[in-house]
Amino acid sequence: MSAHEQSITLARHAARAAAGKLAEDIVALDVSERLALTDVFLIASAPTERQVNAIVDGIEEELLKQDLRPVRREGRSEGRWVLLDYADIVIHVQHAEDRVFYALERLWKDCPVVDLELGDEASANAVSAEDIEQ
């Protein structure tokens, strides 16, 4: 069983919003085979706490347009690792240093990468499946 199409669509909307706020290394992993709680992990990073929070704001604003609010939000006040739980997808926006340290992509490297369809301007900021395997 793979992630539901609705979850993938939601991840793509969130990824575009993150890319619009200059998020780096945007990747989505289909964790539906491994976790019963969610379908997709969306992971993005930024070099500063201020930018982490700006990315989170952009994602929340975009998903609010679709009448979606996070079920749970953690880490907002520190701006180092913000988790937005939308039930079908869980979004991790991390400070670049924390992302390297915690290496979520390596922990979940056996999960398929979701094509976020970000286009040319955002593809430079996206992570490929080959990057995760390294």
Secondary structure, DSSP 4 states (H G I P E B T S, - for coil): ----HHHHHHHHHHHHHHHHTT-EEEEEEE-TTT-SS-SEEEEEEESSHHHHHHHHHHHHHHHHTTT---SEEESTTT-SEEEEE-SSEEEEEEEHHHHHHH-HHHHTTTSPBP-----HHHHTTB--HHHHH-
